[in-house]
Amino acid sequence: MSGAIPLVPETMEIIGDDVREQIVQVFDNLEAVCVAAGGSFDQVVKLNVYLTDLADFPLVNEVMAERFSEPYPARAAIGIASLPKNVAVEIEGILYLGD
């Protein structure tokens, strides 16, 4: 799954400045991609999380605990100077659709 940012699909606007709210929207967007591909979050095997502030990574883990079942997918947190549209988070992942 290519990088998702906290863009609201209906409005094509960024959800807001609250980082947790942005993370939730990113996971909403990724889940929609999973479902459209015929999969679910249970089939996500790897996530790369790009953050403009690595101190926000615990928020990512918090939201993941609400959205994913254990065992959680492997994930990496990458600190980055800036992201498109000045968002705080972008997440890309690998969805395994095989048997």
N, CA, C and O atoms as a GROMACS GRO file, in nm:
protein
  396
    1MET      N    1   0.085  -0.116   0.000
    1MET     CA    2   0.000   0.000   0.000
    1MET      C    3   0.090   0.122   0.000
    1MET      O    4   0.178   0.136   0.084
    2SER      N    5   0.066   0.211  -0.094
    2SER     CA    6   0.151   0.330  -0.099
    2SER      C    7   0.116   0.424   0.015
    2SER      O    8   0.014   0.409   0.081
    3GLY      N    9   0.201   0.521   0.036
    3GLY     CA   10   0.188   0.610   0.151
    3GLY      C   11   0.054   0.678   0.160
    3GLY      O   12   0.004   0.736   0.063
    4ALA      N   13  -0.005   0.672   0.279
    4ALA     CA   14  -0.132   0.739   0.306
    4ALA      C   15  -0.107   0.854   0.402
    4ALA      O   16  -0.033   0.841   0.500
    5ILE      N   17  -0.171   0.965   0.373
    5ILE     CA   18  -0.166   1.080   0.462
    5ILE      C   19  -0.308   1.104   0.515
    5ILE      O   20  -0.402   1.041   0.466
    6PRO      N   21  -0.326   1.192   0.614
    6PRO     CA   22  -0.458   1.211   0.674
    6PRO      C   23  -0.553   1.296   0.590
    6PRO      O   24  -0.604   1.399   0.634
    7LEU      N   25  -0.574   1.251   0.470
    7LEU     CA   26  -0.662   1.318   0.375
    7LEU      C   27  -0.802   1.258   0.388
    7LEU      O   28  -0.816   1.136   0.383
    8VAL      N   29  -0.903   1.340   0.404
    8VAL     CA   30  -1.041   1.293   0.410
    8VAL      C   31  -1.087   1.273   0.266
    8VAL      O   32  -1.096   1.370   0.191
    9PRO      N   33  -1.118   1.148   0.225
    9PRO     CA   34  -1.150   1.122   0.085
    9PRO      C   35  -1.267   1.203   0.031
    9PRO      O   36  -1.266   1.245  -0.085
   10GLU      N   37  -1.368   1.226   0.114
   10GLU     CA   38  -1.488   1.297   0.067
   10GLU      C   39  -1.461   1.443   0.034
   10GLU      O   40  -1.524   1.500  -0.055
   11THR      N   41  -1.367   1.504   0.105
   11THR     CA   42  -1.340   1.647   0.086
   11THR      C   43  -1.205   1.674   0.022
   11THR      O   44  -1.179   1.784  -0.027
   12MET      N   45  -1.116   1.572   0.024
   12MET     CA   46  -0.979   1.586  -0.023
   12MET      C   47  -0.903   1.693   0.056
   12MET      O   48  -0.811   1.756   0.004
   13GLU      N   49  -0.944   1.713   0.181
   13GLU     CA   50  -0.878   1.807   0.272
   13GLU      C   51  -0.810   1.729   0.384
   13GLU      O   52  -0.851   1.618   0.417
   14ILE      N   53  -0.707   1.787   0.441
   14ILE     CA   54  -0.640   1.728   0.557
   14ILE      C   55  -0.732   1.741   0.677
   14ILE      O   56  -0.798   1.844   0.696
   15ILE      N   57  -0.738   1.636   0.759
   15ILE     CA   58  -0.834   1.631   0.869
   15ILE      C   59  -0.816   1.740   0.973
   15ILE      O   60  -0.915   1.786   1.030
   16GLY      N   61  -0.695   1.782   1.001
   16GLY     CA   62  -0.671   1.886   1.102
   16GLY      C   63  -0.529   1.877   1.154
   16GLY      O   64  -0.447   1.802   1.100
   17ASP      N   65  -0.500   1.953   1.257
   17ASP     CA   66  -0.364   1.960   1.310
   17ASP      C   67  -0.336   1.862   1.423
   17ASP      O   68  -0.220   1.837   1.456
   18ASP      N   69  -0.441   1.805   1.485
   18ASP     CA   70  -0.422   1.712   1.595
   18ASP      C   71  -0.355   1.585   1.544
   18ASP      O   72  -0.408   1.519   1.455
   19VAL      N   73  -0.241   1.550   1.601
   19VAL     CA   74  -0.162   1.437   1.550
   19VAL      C   75  -0.237   1.305   1.566
   19VAL      O   76  -0.237   1.223   1.474
   20ARG      N   77  -0.301   1.283   1.680
   20ARG     CA   78  -0.374   1.157   1.699
   20ARG      C   79  -0.487   1.145   1.596
   20ARG      O   80  -0.509   1.038   1.539
   21GLU      N   81  -0.557   1.254   1.574
   21GLU     CA   82  -0.664   1.257   1.474
   21GLU      C   83  -0.608   1.227   1.335
   21GLU      O   84  -0.672   1.156   1.257
   22GLN      N   85  -0.491   1.280   1.304
   22GLN     CA   86  -0.428   1.251   1.175
   22GLN      C   87  -0.393   1.103   1.164
   22GLN      O   88  -0.413   1.042   1.059
   23ILE      N   89  -0.341   1.044   1.272
   23ILE     CA   90  -0.304   0.903   1.269
   23ILE      C   91  -0.428   0.816   1.247
   23ILE      O   92  -0.424   0.722   1.168
   24VAL      N   93  -0.537   0.848   1.317
   24VAL     CA   94  -0.662   0.773   1.299
   24VAL      C   95  -0.708   0.781   1.154
   24VAL      O   96  -0.748   0.680   1.096
   25GLN      N   97  -0.703   0.900   1.094
   25GLN     CA   98  -0.746   0.916   0.955
   25GLN      C   99  -0.657   0.836   0.860
   25GLN      O  100  -0.707   0.776   0.764
   26VAL      N  101  -0.527   0.835   0.885
   26VAL     CA  102  -0.437   0.756   0.801
   26VAL      C  103  -0.475   0.608   0.808
   26VAL      O  104  -0.480   0.541   0.705
   27PHE      N  105  -0.501   0.557   0.928
   27PHE     CA  106  -0.541   0.417   0.939
   27PHE      C  107  -0.677   0.392   0.875
   27PHE      O  108  -0.700   0.285   0.819
   28ASP      N  109  -0.769   0.489   0.882
   28ASP     CA  110  -0.897   0.476   0.809
   28ASP      C  111  -0.870   0.461   0.660
   28ASP      O  112  -0.929   0.376   0.594
   29ASN      N  113  -0.780   0.544   0.608
   29ASN     CA  114  -0.749   0.540   0.465
   29ASN      C  115  -0.682   0.409   0.427
   29ASN      O  116  -0.715   0.350   0.323
   30LEU      N  117  -0.589   0.362   0.509
   30LEU     CA  118  -0.523   0.234   0.481
   30LEU      C  119  -0.621   0.117   0.488
   30LEU      O  120  -0.613   0.024   0.408
   31GLU      N  121  -0.712   0.123   0.584
   31GLU     CA  122  -0.811   0.015   0.595
   31GLU      C  123  -0.900   0.011   0.471
   31GLU      O  124  -0.936  -0.097   0.424
   32ALA      N  125  -0.937   0.127   0.418
   32ALA     CA  126  -1.017   0.132   0.296
   32ALA      C  127  -0.943   0.069   0.179
   32ALA      O  128  -1.003   0.001   0.097
   33VAL      N  129  -0.812   0.091   0.171
   33VAL     CA  130  -0.731   0.029   0.066
   33VAL      C  131  -0.728  -0.122   0.084
   33VAL      O  132  -0.742  -0.197  -0.013
   34CYS      N  133  -0.711  -0.167   0.207
   34CYS     CA  134  -0.710  -0.312   0.235
   34CYS      C  135  -0.840  -0.376   0.189
   34CYS      O  136  -0.839  -0.478   0.120
   35VAL      N  137  -0.952  -0.318   0.227
   35VAL     CA  138  -1.083  -0.372   0.193
   35VAL      C  139  -1.104  -0.370   0.041
   35VAL      O  140  -1.153  -0.467  -0.016
   36ALA      N  141  -1.066  -0.260  -0.024
   36ALA     CA  142  -1.081  -0.250  -0.169
   36ALA      C  143  -0.999  -0.357  -0.241
   36ALA      O  144  -1.035  -0.400  -0.351
   37ALA      N  145  -0.888  -0.398  -0.180
   37ALA     CA  146  -0.802  -0.501  -0.240
   37ALA      C  147  -0.849  -0.642  -0.204
   37ALA      O  148  -0.790  -0.741  -0.249
   38GLY      N  149  -0.955  -0.652  -0.124
   38GLY     CA  150  -1.005  -0.782  -0.084
   38GLY      C  151  -0.940  -0.837   0.042
   38GLY      O  152  -0.944  -0.957   0.067
   39GLY      N  153  -0.880  -0.750   0.121
   39GLY     CA  154  -0.810  -0.794   0.242
   39GLY      C  155  -0.860  -0.723   0.365
   39GLY      O  156  -0.967  -0.662   0.365
   40SER      N  157  -0.780  -0.731   0.471
   40SER     CA  158  -0.812  -0.666   0.597
   40SER      C  159  -0.682  -0.633   0.669
   40SER      O  160  -0.574  -0.672   0.626
   41PHE      N  161  -0.695  -0.561   0.779
   41PHE     CA  162  -0.577  -0.528   0.858
   41PHE      C  163  -0.506  -0.653   0.910
   41PHE      O  164  -0.386  -0.649   0.936
   42ASP      N  165  -0.578  -0.763   0.924
   42ASP     CA  166  -0.516  -0.888   0.970
   42ASP      C  167  -0.410  -0.938   0.871
   42ASP      O  168  -0.326  -1.021   0.907
   43GLN      N  169  -0.414  -0.888   0.748
   43GLN     CA  170  -0.320  -0.933   0.645
   43GLN      C  171  -0.206  -0.834   0.620
   43GLN      O  172  -0.125  -0.854   0.531
   44VAL      N  173  -0.202  -0.728   0.698
   44VAL     CA  174  -0.091  -0.632   0.687
   44VAL      C  175   0.029  -0.692   0.759
   44VAL      O  176   0.020  -0.730   0.876
   45VAL      N  177   0.141  -0.702   0.688
   45VAL     CA  178   0.260  -0.764   0.747
   45VAL      C  179   0.371  -0.665   0.781
   45VAL      O  180   0.461  -0.698   0.858
   46LYS      N  181   0.365  -0.544   0.725
   46LYS     CA  182   0.472  -0.446   0.749
   46LYS      C  183   0.418  -0.306   0.729
   46LYS      O  184   0.342  -0.280   0.636
   47LEU      N  185   0.458  -0.216   0.817
   47LEU     CA  186   0.424  -0.074   0.805
   47LEU      C  187   0.549   0.010   0.821
   47LEU      O  188   0.633  -0.017   0.908
   48ASN      N  189   0.562   0.111   0.737
   48ASN     CA  190   0.665   0.214   0.754
   48ASN      C  191   0.592   0.341   0.792
   48ASN      O  192   0.507   0.391   0.718
   49VAL      N  193   0.625   0.394   0.908
   49VAL     CA  194   0.557   0.511   0.963
   49VAL      C  195   0.654   0.629   0.955
   49VAL      O  196   0.759   0.629   1.018
   50TYR      N  197   0.617   0.729   0.878
   50TYR     CA  198   0.698   0.850   0.863
   50TYR      C  199   0.637   0.959   0.951
   50TYR      O  200   0.520   0.993   0.937
   51LEU      N  201   0.718   1.012   1.041
   51LEU     CA  202   0.671   1.114   1.135
   51LEU      C  203   0.763   1.236   1.132
   51LEU      O  204   0.885   1.223   1.126
   52THR      N  205   0.702   1.354   1.138
   52THR     CA  206   0.784   1.475   1.148
   52THR      C  207   0.835   1.495   1.290
   52THR      O  208   0.925   1.576   1.313
   53ASP      N  209   0.779   1.421   1.386
   53ASP     CA  210   0.826   1.424   1.524
   53ASP      C  211   0.819   1.281   1.579
   53ASP      O  212   0.710   1.230   1.606
   54LEU      N  213   0.934   1.218   1.596
   54LEU     CA  214   0.936   1.079   1.644
   54LEU      C  215   0.876   1.064   1.784
   54LEU      O  216   0.843   0.953   1.824
   55ALA      N  217   0.861   1.172   1.856
   55ALA     CA  218   0.796   1.166   1.987
   55ALA      C  219   0.649   1.128   1.975
   55ALA      O  220   0.586   1.092   2.075
   56ASP      N  221   0.593   1.134   1.853
   56ASP     CA  222   0.454   1.095   1.829
   56ASP      C  223   0.437   0.945   1.806
   56ASP      O  224   0.324   0.898   1.791
   57PHE      N  225   0.547   0.869   1.802
   57PHE     CA  226   0.536   0.726   1.775
   57PHE      C  227   0.451   0.652   1.878
   57PHE      O  228   0.379   0.560   1.840
   58PRO      N  229   0.455   0.687   2.008
   58PRO     CA  230   0.365   0.620   2.102
   58PRO      C  231   0.216   0.636   2.066
   58PRO      O  232   0.136   0.547   2.093
   59LEU      N  233   0.180   0.749   2.004
   59LEU     CA  234   0.042   0.766   1.958
   59LEU      C  235   0.009   0.667   1.847
   59LEU      O  236  -0.102   0.614   1.842
   60VAL      N  237   0.105   0.643   1.759
   60VAL     CA  238   0.085   0.543   1.653
   60VAL      C  239   0.060   0.407   1.716
   60VAL      O  240  -0.033   0.336   1.676
   61ASN      N  241   0.141   0.370   1.814
   61ASN     CA  242   0.124   0.241   1.880
   61ASN      C  243  -0.012   0.232   1.950
   61ASN      O  244  -0.075   0.126   1.950
   62GLU      N  245  -0.055   0.342   2.010
   62GLU     CA  246  -0.185   0.347   2.077
   62GLU      C  247  -0.299   0.320   1.979
   62GLU      O  248  -0.387   0.239   2.007
   63VAL      N  249  -0.296   0.389   1.866
   63VAL     CA  250  -0.401   0.371   1.765
   63VAL      C  251  -0.393   0.231   1.704
   63VAL      O  252  -0.496   0.169   1.677
   64MET      N  253  -0.271   0.182   1.682
   64MET     CA  254  -0.257   0.046   1.628
   64MET      C  255  -0.320  -0.056   1.721
   64MET      O  256  -0.384  -0.151   1.675
   65ALA      N  257  -0.304  -0.039   1.851
   65ALA     CA  258  -0.362  -0.132   1.948
   65ALA      C  259  -0.514  -0.133   1.941
   65ALA      O  260  -0.578  -0.233   1.973
   66GLU      N  261  -0.572  -0.021   1.899
   66GLU     CA  262  -0.718  -0.011   1.884
   66GLU      C  263  -0.766  -0.072   1.752
   66GLU      O  264  -0.880  -0.117   1.743
   67ARG      N  265  -0.681  -0.073   1.651
   67ARG     CA  266  -0.724  -0.110   1.516
   67ARG      C  267  -0.677  -0.246   1.468
   67ARG      O  268  -0.740  -0.307   1.382
   68PHE      N  269  -0.566  -0.296   1.523
   68PHE     CA  270  -0.507  -0.422   1.478
   68PHE      C  271  -0.518  -0.527   1.588
   68PHE      O  272  -0.529  -0.495   1.706
   69SER      N  273  -0.517  -0.653   1.545
   69SER     CA  274  -0.510  -0.765   1.638
   69SER      C  275  -0.365  -0.807   1.653
   69SER      O  276  -0.284  -0.788   1.562
   70GLU      N  277  -0.332  -0.864   1.768
   70GLU     CA  278  -0.197  -0.920   1.786
   70GLU      C  279  -0.187  -1.051   1.711
   70GLU      O  280  -0.287  -1.122   1.702
   71PRO      N  281  -0.075  -1.085   1.657
   71PRO     CA  282   0.049  -1.008   1.660
   71PRO      C  283   0.041  -0.892   1.561
   71PRO      O  284  -0.010  -0.906   1.450
   72TYR      N  285   0.090  -0.778   1.604
   72TYR     CA  286   0.088  -0.659   1.520
   72TYR      C  287   0.187  -0.675   1.405
   72TYR      O  288   0.286  -0.748   1.417
   73PRO      N  289   0.160  -0.606   1.294
   73PRO     CA  290   0.257  -0.611   1.184
   73PRO      C  291   0.391  -0.549   1.225
   73PRO      O  292   0.397  -0.462   1.312
   74ALA      N  293   0.496  -0.596   1.162
   74ALA     CA  294   0.627  -0.532   1.183
   74ALA      C  295   0.613  -0.386   1.141
   74ALA      O  296   0.540  -0.354   1.048
   75ARG      N  297   0.686  -0.299   1.210
   75ARG     CA  298   0.677  -0.158   1.173
   75ARG      C  299   0.809  -0.088   1.203
   75ARG      O  300   0.885  -0.126   1.292
   76ALA      N  301   0.830   0.015   1.125
   76ALA     CA  302   0.948   0.099   1.144
   76ALA      C  303   0.901   0.242   1.155
   76ALA      O  304   0.808   0.284   1.085
   77ALA      N  305   0.963   0.318   1.242
   77ALA     CA  306   0.935   0.461   1.254
   77ALA      C  307   1.053   0.536   1.195
   77ALA      O  308   1.168   0.515   1.232
   78ILE      N  309   1.022   0.625   1.103
   78ILE     CA  310   1.124   0.701   1.034
   78ILE      C  311   1.098   0.850   1.057
   78ILE      O  312   0.991   0.901   1.023
   79GLY      N  313   1.194   0.918   1.116
   79GLY     CA  314   1.182   1.062   1.134
   79GLY      C  315   1.213   1.133   1.004
   79GLY      O  316   1.308   1.098   0.934
   80ILE      N  317   1.133   1.232   0.972
   80ILE     CA  318   1.146   1.300   0.844
   80ILE      C  319   1.122   1.450   0.865
   80ILE      O  320   1.041   1.489   0.949
   81ALA      N  321   1.191   1.532   0.790
   81ALA     CA  322   1.182   1.678   0.809
   81ALA      C  323   1.045   1.734   0.775
   81ALA      O  324   0.994   1.820   0.846
   82SER      N  325   0.985   1.685   0.667
   82SER     CA  326   0.853   1.735   0.629
   82SER      C  327   0.782   1.631   0.544
   82SER      O  328   0.844   1.541   0.487
   83LEU      N  329   0.651   1.646   0.536
   83LEU     CA  330   0.567   1.556   0.457
   83LEU      C  331   0.473   1.639   0.370
   83LEU      O  332   0.456   1.759   0.395
   84PRO      N  333   0.412   1.577   0.268
   84PRO     CA  334   0.320   1.651   0.182
   84PRO      C  335   0.210   1.720   0.262
   84PRO      O  336   0.160   1.664   0.360
   85LYS      N  337   0.173   1.836   0.220
   85LYS     CA  338   0.065   1.915   0.280
   85LYS      C  339   0.090   1.947   0.428
   85LYS      O  340  -0.004   1.975   0.502
   86ASN      N  341   0.216   1.942   0.468
   86ASN     CA  342   0.255   1.974   0.606
   86ASN      C  343   0.188   1.887   0.712
   86ASN      O  344   0.162   1.934   0.823
   87VAL      N  345   0.158   1.761   0.678
   87VAL     CA  346   0.099   1.671   0.776
   87VAL      C  347   0.207   1.617   0.869
   87VAL      O  348   0.327   1.631   0.842
   88ALA      N  349   0.164   1.556   0.979
   88ALA     CA  350   0.258   1.504   1.078
   88ALA      C  351   0.293   1.359   1.056
   88ALA      O  352   0.392   1.310   1.110
   89VAL      N  353   0.212   1.287   0.976
   89VAL     CA  354   0.231   1.143   0.962
   89VAL      C  355   0.194   1.095   0.822
   89VAL      O  356   0.100   1.145   0.759
   90GLU      N  357   0.270   0.998   0.775
   90GLU     CA  358   0.239   0.924   0.652
   90GLU      C  359   0.276   0.779   0.681
   90GLU      O  360   0.380   0.751   0.742
   91ILE      N  361   0.190   0.687   0.637
   91ILE     CA  362   0.216   0.545   0.660
   91ILE      C  363   0.199   0.469   0.530
   91ILE      O  364   0.102   0.488   0.457
   92GLU      N  365   0.296   0.381   0.502
   92GLU     CA  366   0.286   0.289   0.389
   92GLU      C  367   0.298   0.148   0.444
   92GLU      O  368   0.353   0.127   0.552
   93GLY      N  369   0.248   0.053   0.368
   93GLY     CA  370   0.253  -0.083   0.422
   93GLY      C  371   0.251  -0.190   0.316
   93GLY      O  372   0.234  -0.164   0.197
   94ILE      N  373   0.270  -0.312   0.364
   94ILE     CA  374   0.264  -0.431   0.279
   94ILE      C  375   0.147  -0.516   0.325
   94ILE      O  376   0.138  -0.554   0.442
   95LEU      N  377   0.058  -0.544   0.232
   95LEU     CA  378  -0.061  -0.626   0.256
   95LEU      C  379  -0.041  -0.758   0.184
   95LEU      O  380  -0.022  -0.759   0.062
   96TYR      N  381  -0.045  -0.869   0.256
   96TYR     CA  382  -0.027  -1.001   0.196
   96TYR      C  383  -0.163  -1.062   0.168
   96TYR      O  384  -0.241  -1.087   0.259
   97LEU      N  385  -0.192  -1.084   0.039
   97LEU     CA  386  -0.322  -1.138  -0.001
   97LEU      C  387  -0.315  -1.285  -0.043
   97LEU      O  388  -0.414  -1.339  -0.092
   98GLY      N  389  -0.200  -1.348  -0.025
   98GLY     CA  390  -0.184  -1.488  -0.064
   98GLY      C  391  -0.254  -1.583   0.032
   98GLY      O  392  -0.318  -1.542   0.129
   99ASP      N  393  -0.240  -1.711   0.001
   99ASP     CA  394  -0.304  -1.814   0.084
   99ASP      C  395  -0.234  -1.834   0.215
   99ASP      O  396  -0.275  -1.917   0.296
   0.00000   0.00000   0.00000
